[in-house]
Amino acid sequence: MTDQERAVAPSTPVPGPVRVAVLGATGCMGRHLCAAFSAEGSEVVAVARRYAPQVAAHRFLSLDVAGTAGGELARVLARENVDVVVNATLGWGDELHYANVQLVERLLDALALLKAPPRLVHLGTIHEYGPVPLGTSIHEGTEPAPENPYAKAKLTASRMVLDAARDGALDGVVLRVANTLGPHPALESFFGSLAVRLRGAEAATGIELTIADARRDYVDARDAVDAVVRAARIRHADPLLNIGCGRARDVRTLVDELVAAAGLPPETIRERRGEVRSRGADWIQVDISRAARLLGWRPQYTLGESMRAMWDTVGADQPLPDRNFG
C-alpha cells in the first residue's frame, strides 16, 4: 500500500434518499440491489430487457441498454431524474462483448451528454486480476492479467469506467466483487447448480461430484450489496474498490457447508477425481482494507448463514422432499 493510499480518509456519505437506476435489475445481484436501495428509503428504477416478478415492487423500465444509442439513453436517464446508476449487468457466450463492453460504451456516451450526470457504480469482478501466486491477497494495485474471455471483457469495461472517473469525466466507482453466496444464487453457478441437485438427492445414492482443488474468496451477496449501497453515496471517493470476505476458503469446505445447510449427511457427496473446468483461479483472496477504510464496510454474514440462505431460497418455489435417513 502506498503512502498516498494510507492518507485517504473515509468520505462523507450523501445524506437522505436518492433515486437509483439499477441496470440488470432482474439478475441475481440486481434483485438484491433493488431491494436494498428500496429498504433504505431510496426510489428504484429497475432496468432490464425483460420483466421478472422479483422486481414487481419497483418501477420497471424495459430497455436494452447495450442496444440503445447514447443520445436516446441520455434522454431516458434525464427523464427518470436518477441520482445514481448501478450497472449490475453481465453476459456470457455470444453476448460477452455486447452485454459487458458495448453496454458500458453506450452508458458512458449517455452520461457524457448529461449536464448533471448521476454517479455511476459499476460492478466488475475479482477475476479481472487473473491468477495470482498462492498466498497473495489481491489489492487494488495488483496488475490485472486475466486469462479467460469473460474476465478480459469485464476488465475492458472496468477500465473504461476507471479512465473516465480518473479523467474527471464522471463521478464513478468500480467494485471488483468476488464470487457470491447467499440467497437467490445464479442457478448456473457451481453452488447454485449444486443446491438444485441436492434438492433431489437421497442419502442412499448421493451425488457424484468433481471438486476443484482450490481455495477461493466468496462473499455473501447481501454483504456485496451493502458495499454497493455505501459506494453509491460516497461522492468522488477512490474509483476502485475490491469486495470479498477477505479469506481464501477451501472449495471442499464450502461444499460441506452447503450439504449441512441442506440437512443431508456428509457422505451425500461422493467426490470423484477429474479435471474441473472453471472460470476461477486456484487461489483467490481479496484484500478488502480499502473498502473498509473508505466505505466503513465489513462483511457480516457467516458462511453457515450464507449457505442456509442459499438453500432456503433455491427451495422456495416448491416444498423440499421428505427424506428418511434412519
N, C-alpha and C positions, 0 to 999 in steps of 0.2 A: 504494500500500500504506500502511495506517495505522501509526502508532507502536505501537498495541496488537498488530497482526499481527506486526510485527517483533520484539516482545518474546516471542512464543510460542516456547517451546523444544521440541525433539523430545520426545515422550513415551516412556516406558519400555514395551517390549512385554511382554505377559503371557507368561511362560516355559512351556515344556512343551506337550504335545499338548492339543488341545481337541476337542470333539465339535461338528460343524458340520452344520447342515441347509442344503442348497443348494436353493432353490426355483427351478424352471425348469432342473432338472439335465440334461435331455436336449437343451437348446438349444445353440447354437454357443458361448456363453460358459459355460453351466452345465457342460458336459462337461469343459472345461479347468479350471474351478474344482474340481470333484470330484477330478480327477487331481492338481492342485497341493496341495490340502489333504492328500490321502492320502500324497503323496510326502514331506511334511514330518512325517508320523507322526500326523496327526490322524485321528479317526474321522469318516466321512462318512455322512450320511443323505441320499440322493438323492431329491428330491421332485419329482414331475411327475404330470400327469394320466395319461400313458401310458408304459409301459416302452419303453426302447430299448436295443439291445445295448451302446452306448457306456458305460452305467453298470453293466455286469454285475459289475464288481469291487467294487461298493459296496452297502451295504444300501439297498434301494429301497422307497419308500413311495408308492403310488398315491393321489394326493389332489388334488382340485380346490380349491385354497386359496381362490380368489375365491368359490366356491360353498359354502364351509363357514362356519357361524356361528362367531362369536368364541369362544363358550364351548367348543364342540367342538374348535376349533383349539387353544385353550389346553390342553385335556386331551391332545391329541396331542403338543404340544411338551413338556409336562411329562413325559409317558410316555417320550419319546425322550431326555429329560435333556440337551438340547443347550445348549452354552455360547454359540454364535453362530448366527444365522440370516443367510444371504446371499440377498437377493432378486434373482435374475437373470432374472426373467420379463419378457416383453413381449408385446404383442399388436397386431395390425393390423386394419383393416377393421371388421367387425361386433364384434370383441372389443376395440376400442380402449379403451372405458371399463371393461369387465369385467375385462380382464387387467392393465390398468395402474393403474386408480384403485380399483375395488372391491376388488381383491385386497389393496391396501395398507390400505384401510379395515378389512377383516376382520383383517389381520395385526396392525395397531395395537390393535384391540379385544382380540385374544387376548393380546398382550404385556402390556396393562394389567391383565389378570386374574391374571397370574402373580406369585407372591411374590418370585421372583428371576428377572426376565426376562433372556433372553440378549441379548447385544449384537446389534444389527441393522446390517448393511451393505447399503445399498440402492443398486443400480446405476441411476443416471439417465443422461442423455445430454447431451452438449455442445450439442445442438440446442435444449435448453431456453432458451438465451440468445437464440436467434433471430439474424437478420442483424446484423452489426456493421460499422463503417466499415473500408474497406480499410486494412491495416497494423496493425489493432488486435490485441493479444494478449488473449484473453478470460481475465479473472481472476475470482476468486470474488465480487468486489464489483461485477462487471458486472450491470446491471439486466436481468433476463430479459424478453424481449419476443418470444416465439415467434409464428410466423405460420401454421404448419400444424397440423392436428388432432393428429397423433401427438406433436409436441413439446409442445403445450398439455396433453395428457393426462399426459405424463411429468412436466411441471412441476408439475401439480396433485398428483401422487403424491409427488414430491420435497419439495414444500413441507409436506405433512402430516408427513413424517418429520422434516424440519428443525424444524418448530414443536414437535413432541413432544420432540425432543432438546434444544432450547434452553430449553424449559419445565422440563426435568428429569424429564419423564415416562418417558423411556427413555434408555439408552446407545446412541446410534446415530450413523451417519455416512452421508452421501450422496456417492457418487463419480459425478461427471458425466464420462462417458467419451466420447472421440472415436470416430469410425468406426474399425473394426478391420480389420487384415490378418492374414495368417499362416495357420496350419494349420486345416483343417476350417471354412472360411468358410460363412456363410449363403448357400445357393445362389441365394436371391432377391436378394442384394445385387448391386451393379454389378460388383464384381470377382469375386465368386463365380460369377455367371452368365457373365461373360466367360471365366473359366477353363474352364467347361464347354464353351462354344462353341469355344474354342481347341483343345480335345482332338480335335475332328473337322476342324480346319482344314488345308487344303493350301496350300502356298506359291503355287501357280499361281492359285488362286481367291481365297484370303484371306477376310477378313471386312470387311464394311462396318459402320462404327461411328460414331455421333454422340457426340462427346466434349464434355463441359461445359467452357466457358471459365472454369475456376475453379481456385482454389488452396485446398487443404483439409489439415487435420491428420489423419493416420492413425496409429494406434498398433498395434503387434503385439499380438494377443490374449494372448500369453504375458506380455508386459510389463504389460498391463492387469490380468491375473490376479494377477501378483506384487504389484501395488498393493493389490488386494482382500485378499489373504492378509495383507499387512502391516497394513492397516487393521483387519482382524478382531482383531488382537492389541493394538491401541492403544486402551486404555480412556479414555473421557472426553477425547478429543482434539477438535480443531475439527470440527464436524459437517458441513463441506462442503469437498470437495477436487475439483479438476479433474485429469483424467488424459488425456494425449495424448503426442505425441512432441515437442511444443514448436515445431514448424515447419509453416508452410503450404507444401504442395508442389503443383506443377502436376499436374493430373489426367492430362494427356497424358504426362508423365514417368512417372507411376505405371503407365500402360498399357504404355509401352515396357518397363518393368522386368518386367512380367508376361510379355510376349511373349518377352523374353530368357530368363526362367526356364523358359519352355516349350520353349526350343531352336528357336524359329522366327525367321526373318529379320524385320527391322523392317517391311518392306513387306507383311507379312501383314495388317496393319491398313490398310484404306483409309478414311480419315476423310471423312465426308460432312457437309455443312452441315445445320443444322436446329436447332430448339429442343429442349433437353433437359429432360424432366420429372424433377425431382429433389427429394428432401426436404431436401437440404442447401443452405446458403448458398454464395455465390460465393467468400467468403473465410472461412476458419476457421483460426485459430492459437491454440493453448491455452497459457496461462501455467501452467506446472507447478511453479512455485517453492514454493508452499505444500506440495504433496505431497512435494517433495524435502526440505523442511525438517522436516516432521512425521513422515514415514514413512522417511526415508533412502532414498527411491526415485528411480531414474532409468531411463528406457527403455534397454534393452541391445541389442535386435535391430536390425540394419541393414535398409534397405529391400530389398536383394537377398535377405537371409536370409528375410524375411517372404514375399516373392513365391515363392521356391523352396519354402518350406514349404506355401504355398497350393497351388501346382501339384502337388506330390507327394501331398498328401492328397486333393485333388479327383480325382486319377487312381488312388488307392489301391485302389479296388474292382474295377478291371479294367485289363488291360495297356494301355499307351499305344500308339497305332497307329504302325507303321513309316512313316517319311517319307523320301523321296528328294528332296533339294533340289539335286542335281548338274545 
